[in-house]
Amino acid sequence: MNVHAARAFGFDTLKTILGIPVLAIRWDEAIALLSRLIAEQRFTKVSFLNAHNANLACTDPVFAGALDDFLVLPDGVGVDIAATLLYGAPFPDNLNGTDFVPAFLQASARPLTVALLGATRVNAEAASVKLSALAAQHKFVVVHDGYFSPAEEPAIIERIAKLRPDILLVAMGVPRQELWIARHIDARHCTLPIAVGALLDFLSGTVPRAPLWMRRLRLEWLFRLWIEPRRLWRRYVVGNPLFLWRVLKQRLSRKPQAVEASR
């Protein structure tokens, strides 16, 4: 796992969820960590683990292997339940990308160049406008939508390399976005490539967020299921119990302890 940079800054507690080591870190610490990675230009791939991603990693060894080289942050109530079952306590904070990434950009006082890749062109442009209003100190550039052919890839990658943004937000869905970053993006292209899922769709307003009270109760997944039952029923109705069953199997197979790196 690509956590050596985090360890260099003193953040080294990991909780392994279904074979994926996830950094146990508070909200403000995560903002400070990503800010320092950018300031020191330490190329680091960033992703988020939730129950759905963890289920996919269990059945897709290529995706699981790619995550080994990402800095993975905890996302959602599912991984908190898993951490409680496996380690006796949830993650310090829920760093779901939909809330954390905009907050991180708002908190970053230093002007940054942020590239957007993914979603539809209309949604990406609308997300860029929203982000510009939230964090006017940064420059936001839409590179391309997420619907491109293999023949178009070289030009897209070349454009990213020429722009060399501090942050590249890749919104292509799981696992395509992580695999695309792993295969095509390195230190020549940006400092922090971040796999952000449906973030651009949420920011554009095309996909509504759950009411704040539901988010506070950690029930946003239920709202999403209600909004898009045909697309998401398998992810939540089948996937959530399957995730918990896999976590229980992990608990029964061994008694893991939080991984502490030697300092």
C-alpha positions in Angstrom: 0.0 0.0 0.0 1.2 3.5 -0.9 1.3 4.8 2.7 5.0 5.5 3.1 4.4 9.3 2.6 1.6 9.2 5.2 4.0 7.4 7.6 6.7 10.0 7.0 4.2 12.5 8.4 3.3 10.4 11.4 0.0 8.9 10.2 0.6 5.2 10.2 -2.4 3.4 11.8 -4.1 1.1 9.4 -7.2 -1.1 9.6 -7.4 -3.9 7.1 -10.9 -4.4 5.8 -11.3 -7.6 3.6 -7.6 -7.4 2.7 -7.5 -3.7 1.9 -5.4 -1.6 4.4 -7.3 1.7 5.1 -5.7 4.7 6.9 -7.4 5.4 10.2 -7.1 9.2 10.3 -9.2 12.2 11.5 -10.7 14.7 9.1 -8.4 17.5 9.9 -5.4 15.2 9.8 -6.4 14.0 6.3 -6.6 17.5 5.1 -3.2 18.3 6.5 -1.7 15.1 5.0 -3.0 15.8 1.5 -1.9 19.4 1.7 1.6 18.3 2.6 1.7 15.7 -0.1 0.9 18.5 -2.6 3.3 21.0 -1.1 6.2 18.4 -1.3 5.0 17.1 -4.7 4.8 13.5 -3.4 2.9 11.6 -6.1 0.2 9.7 -4.3 -2.9 7.9 -5.7 -5.9 8.4 -3.5 -9.1 6.3 -3.2 -11.9 5.6 -0.7 -13.1 2.3 0.6 -16.7 1.6 1.2 -18.7 -1.7 1.4 -19.3 -1.8 -2.4 -15.6 -1.2 -3.3 -14.6 -3.9 -0.7 -17.0 -6.4 -2.2 -15.6 -5.7 -5.7 -12.0 -6.1 -4.5 -13.0 -9.6 -3.1 -13.9 -10.8 -6.5 -11.6 -8.8 -8.7 -7.9 -9.5 -8.0 -6.8 -6.9 -10.5 -8.7 -4.2 -8.7 -7.5 -5.4 -5.3 -3.9 -5.3 -6.6 -4.3 -1.8 -7.9 -5.6 -0.6 -4.5 -2.3 -1.8 -3.0 -0.6 1.2 -4.4 -3.3 3.7 -3.4 -3.7 5.7 -0.2 -7.1 4.4 0.9 -9.4 6.5 3.1 -12.6 5.2 4.9 -15.9 6.0 3.4 -19.3 5.2 4.9 -21.0 3.4 7.7 -20.2 -0.1 6.3 -16.5 0.2 6.9 -17.1 1.7 10.3 -19.2 -1.3 11.2 -16.4 -3.6 9.9 -13.7 -1.7 11.8 -15.8 -2.0 15.0 -16.3 -5.8 14.5 -12.6 -6.3 13.7 -10.8 -3.8 15.8 -13.3 -2.8 18.5 -13.7 0.8 17.3 -14.9 2.6 14.1 -12.6 4.8 12.0 -11.9 8.2 13.6 -13.9 10.0 10.9 -16.0 9.2 7.9 -13.9 10.6 5.0 -16.5 10.0 2.2 -15.2 11.6 -0.9 -18.4 13.5 -1.7 -18.0 15.6 1.4 -14.3 15.4 2.0 -12.9 16.4 -1.4 -14.8 19.7 -1.6 -13.9 20.4 2.1 -10.3 19.7 1.4 -10.3 22.1 -1.6 -12.0 24.8 0.5 -9.4 24.4 3.3 -6.4 24.6 0.9 -5.4 28.2 1.0 -2.5 27.7 -1.5 -3.8 28.2 -5.1 -3.9 24.8 -6.9 -4.7 23.6 -10.4 -7.4 20.9 -10.3 -8.3 18.9 -13.3 -11.6 17.1 -13.7 -11.9 13.9 -15.8 -15.1 11.9 -15.9 -19.0 12.0 -15.8 -20.8 13.7 -18.7 -19.3 16.9 -20.2 -22.4 18.8 -19.0 -22.0 17.5 -15.4 -18.3 18.0 -15.3 -18.6 21.6 -16.5 -21.4 22.2 -13.9 -19.2 20.6 -11.2 -16.3 22.8 -12.2 -18.5 25.9 -11.8 -19.7 24.7 -8.4 -16.2 24.0 -7.2 -15.0 27.4 -8.5 -17.7 29.0 -6.3 -16.7 26.8 -3.3 -13.0 27.3 -3.6 -12.3 30.4 -5.8 -8.6 30.3 -5.0 -8.1 27.3 -7.3 -8.1 26.9 -11.0 -10.5 24.1 -12.2 -10.1 22.6 -15.7 -12.3 20.0 -17.3 -10.0 17.7 -19.3 -12.6 15.4 -20.8 -15.8 13.5 -20.0 -15.7 9.9 -18.9 -17.1 8.5 -22.1 -14.0 8.2 -24.3 -12.7 5.4 -26.6 -9.3 3.8 -26.3 -8.2 5.7 -29.4 -8.9 9.0 -27.5 -6.9 8.0 -24.4 -3.4 9.1 -25.6 -4.6 12.7 -26.3 -6.3 12.9 -23.0 -3.2 11.6 -21.1 -1.0 14.1 -23.1 -3.3 17.0 -22.1 -3.1 16.0 -18.4 0.7 15.8 -18.7 0.9 19.3 -20.3 -1.4 20.8 -17.7 0.4 18.9 -14.9 -2.3 19.7 -12.3 -1.8 19.5 -8.6 -4.9 17.4 -8.3 -6.7 15.2 -10.9 -10.2 14.2 -9.9 -11.2 11.0 -11.8 -14.9 10.3 -11.8 -15.5 7.1 -13.8 -17.0 4.8 -11.3 -15.5 1.8 -9.5 -13.3 0.0 -10.5 -12.7 1.7 -13.8 -11.4 4.9 -12.3 -8.8 3.2 -10.0 -7.7 0.9 -12.8 -7.4 3.8 -15.2 -5.3 5.8 -12.7 -3.1 2.8 -12.0 -2.5 2.1 -15.7 -2.0 5.7 -17.1 -1.2 8.2 -14.4 2.2 8.8 -12.7 4.3 11.6 -11.3 4.6 13.1 -14.8 0.9 13.9 -14.9 -0.1 15.3 -11.5 0.7 15.1 -7.8 -2.6 13.7 -6.4 -4.9 11.6 -8.6 -8.1 11.1 -6.6 -10.8 8.5 -7.6 -14.0 10.3 -6.7 -16.9 8.2 -8.0 -20.1 10.1 -8.5 -18.7 13.4 -7.0 -19.1 15.4 -10.2 -22.6 14.2 -10.7 -23.5 15.2 -7.1 -21.8 18.6 -7.5 -23.6 19.2 -10.8 -27.0 18.7 -9.0 -28.0 16.0 -11.4 -27.9 13.4 -8.7 -29.5 14.7 -5.5 -27.8 14.2 -2.1 -29.8 12.8 0.9 -31.2 15.3 3.3 -28.7 16.4 6.0 -30.6 14.5 8.7 -30.2 11.2 6.8 -26.5 11.9 6.2 -26.1 12.5 10.0 -27.8 9.2 10.7 -25.5 7.5 8.2 -28.5 6.5 6.0 -27.4 8.2 2.7 -27.2 4.7 1.1 -30.9 4.2 1.8 -31.7 7.5 0.1 -29.7 6.6 -2.9 -31.4 3.2 -3.1 -34.8 5.0 -3.0 -33.7 7.4 -5.8 -32.2 4.7 -8.1 -33.6 1.4 -7.0 -33.1 -0.4 -10.4 -29.4 0.5 -10.6 -28.5 0.2 -7.0 -30.6 -2.6 -5.5 -27.9 -5.2 -6.0 -25.2 -3.0 -4.5 -27.1 -2.4 -1.3 -29.8 -5.1 -0.8 -27.5 -7.9 -1.8 -24.1 -6.2 -1.3 -24.5 -4.9 2.2 -25.3 -8.3 3.8 -22.6 -9.9 1.7 -20.1 -7.4 2.9 -21.0 -8.0 6.6 -20.8 -11.8 6.0 -17.3 -11.4 4.6 -16.3 -9.2 7.5 -17.6 -11.8 10.0 -15.6 -14.5 8.1 -12.5 -12.3 8.5 -13.1 -11.9 12.2 -13.6 -15.6 12.7 -10.5 -16.5 10.7 -8.1 -14.3 12.7 -8.0 -11.6 15.3 -6.4 -8.7 13.5 -4.8 -5.8 15.3 -4.3 -2.3 13.9 -1.1 -2.2 12.0 1.5 0.1 13.5 4.5 1.0 11.3 7.8 1.1 13.0 9.0 4.7 13.4 
